[in-house]
């Protein structure tokens, strides 16, 4: 179970509410944008309800020969997407068969519907189908990044001739001219940016200054890691993909018996492509339908024709590839399919709900129902089904992640859908679909066992607030755009906002008189949406106080006891600091010290346990705990001798640096190789500086002097206190430790270090080592020699000189290792790591490899950010 050490502060709760907005701004934007796209799409089609019956007639009258051509075009579209992947892999020197890349596209396209950020995030999936080799995996992710970037670039390249053609034919206004100018400027900027980066001019310097990690990718590019010939081929195939989409719009229009030009199809596609790109997930579902219909209307098609073309195009471009993706999973039934299949059913039920509401009901069924239910109850059922459809689409995302709460919500929504379909128009077909999905959920219940992390309840609170904001935005746009016939008045923007707030909060207004059935439905939708949002926010406000975390000292005392029995590392003393959480399973006399950072649980080194078997068991239980909490586990600074434990559990390791261990018995200042160190120490002594050993309890007066030294050191070096694998200046901690100070002839303290507990047998170590700006050159060499002499007198065999990050990679083999090696040697931001290695090397220690242990290569993209958060004292 999880236990938090003392020091948890009430103020942290308040601070986290504000830090959530800052750190999750992208998540907030995605939530708002997705909800807005969906509500606007439903509103749009609901507003067109009178024409939807005609659309059905138009679709049923489609020409079969062109429908067949459209199906063939969809197959070509899928093939080109797979071939584009093939060319992207070839660009990084990896040969992959077309069959595998087509399957890769189908699966990632399907997952991209459910995961925010669409295809970019879904690049993490299914690389094992291509190659399980770790080095090849890095190439796969690199190729996938090329694929994603080129997909956006080709849309820009297509846009230029289309807009230029529209100008020459006199079919555009100033907006198109501005668009063309912007596209040309964008391409020029891209071209000159590329030249600046390749020649290492201004842009290169700015990128490497503010985004140091970009230097690794740039050097790979300059070093011709990317094959230019295949990169151009990737761009060419991507353009063909875009043209195939244009062809699908063209074919959809012909299938409906309408006149069409390639230009109008291309212009419509560009709009759809833009909304697909900016849509957070679901591949633009809702946004594409609305935008494409509006553009086609502007091009001269009627409302019915525009919607019909849009729906048929989306069948070819969205639904058929999605269904093909489902079939690609069925080719290999596994546990992942058991997880994704109910999520797909939930998604489909959401679509059924929405389509059922926006299409006309069968009149004979409605008349029959009106004999048993009042009209208002039937209207409420309609909007309840509509809202359930919206929430089903969003719930599908979390179902895919295996969240237990999402399963319960899906169960409730299915029951609501089943009841709503029967009470809105006796739609027993849709009710049967809801019952089928409900049955599938019950049978797959064991697959949804991931419990919510208590820390993430703050996300729920903010999500509730945002849901109210979305309801108000939805109401404001609805009132503002409604025709006068619905309420007998034209709404100003301020009136729209006021009426939206009043309707969502059930306040009502004497001036608001709905004159049509649609207006009535709209008001009811705001009422129900407001009710659900208010209920949600009440739940998320009170829920955190119903779930408490043990903040007592019992768990901490137990961890300290285990360290006393089994501790064997210099890092063990940091494992019970206030910044850590303790995972201490009841069935084991062992624990893991960790911090949560983003979606990661960052563990400090190994578990503290009696033997390797107990360590392995503790890691397995910790991984289960992390999975249930929605976290991924990583282990920081694992010794090389313990890697077998992790590899037996199918984990991976990345060398991240080396730890210096000095043999005290062999250390000497004599000899030629120690001449520089000997001279530095002698020079400090000759200038009258001396050292003093201070044993605990240390006096407050001395600590006050050391605080001044520490503050001056932090200010002069531009550094901040960090925690996790090292300590910070904590008055009460230093008071209980042995300190070594260096003082001037005037008795001014100019440097100090503190000796901390080291649980490795026969070993000692230190933590903080700081000095003033005016301290003489060589003072740190001097204080280290004084430490070595003192520890020798205390009969220690070794001294741990600490960790040198990113050093020791003499023969990097994988892409991550090469990236770390390059960053260590070339990037200025990491130059102090080279200085740290150089400083420790003066004492000629033995170097021991330390590793980062993780589960998936793709996690490495997020690990640096997680570690930075774990090192921050103020991060919670």
Secondary structure, DSSP 8 states (H G I E B T S, - for coil): -EEE-TT--HHHHHHHHHHHHHHTHHHHHHHHHHHHHHHHHHHHHHHTHHHHHHHHHHHHT--HHHHHHHHHHHHHHHHHHHHHHHHHHHHTT----HHHHHHHHHHHHHHHHHSTTTHHHHTTSSGGGT---HHHHHHHHHHHHHHHHHHHHHHHHHHHHHHHHHHHTT---HHHHHHHHHHHHHHHHHHHHHHHHHTT-HHHHHHHHH-TTHHHHHHHHHTT-S-HHHHHHHHHHHHHHHHHHHHHHHHHHHHTT----HHHHHHHHHHHHHHHHH-SSGGGTTHHHHHHHHHHHHTT--HHHHHHHHHHHHIIIIIHHHHHHHHHHHTS--HHHHHHHHHHHHHHHHHHHHHHHHS---HHHHHHHHTTS-HHHHHHHHHHHHHHHHHHHHHHHHHHTTBHHHHHHHHHHHHHHHHHHHHHH--HHHHHHHHHHHHHHHHTGGG--B---GGGHHHHHHHHHHHHHHHHHHHHHHHHHS-HHHHSS---HHHHHHHHHHHHTT---TT----SHHHHHHHHHHHHHHHHHHHHHHHHHHHHHHS----SSHHHHHHHHHHHHH--STTGGGGGSTT-EEE--TTSS-BEEEEEETTEEEEESS-B-SSHHHHHHHHHHHHHHHHHTT-EEEEEEEEGGGHHHHHTTT-EEEEEEEEEEEETTT--S-SSTTHHHHHHHHHHHHTT-EEEEE-SS--HHHHHHHHHHHHHHHHHHT---B-SSS----HHHHHTSEEEEEE-TT--EEEEEEEE---STTEEEEEEEEE-TT--TTHHHHHHHHHHHHHHHTT-SEEEEEEEET---TT--SHHHHHHHHHHHH-GGGHHHHHHHHHHHTT--EEEEEEEEES-GGGHHHHHHHHHHHHBTT--
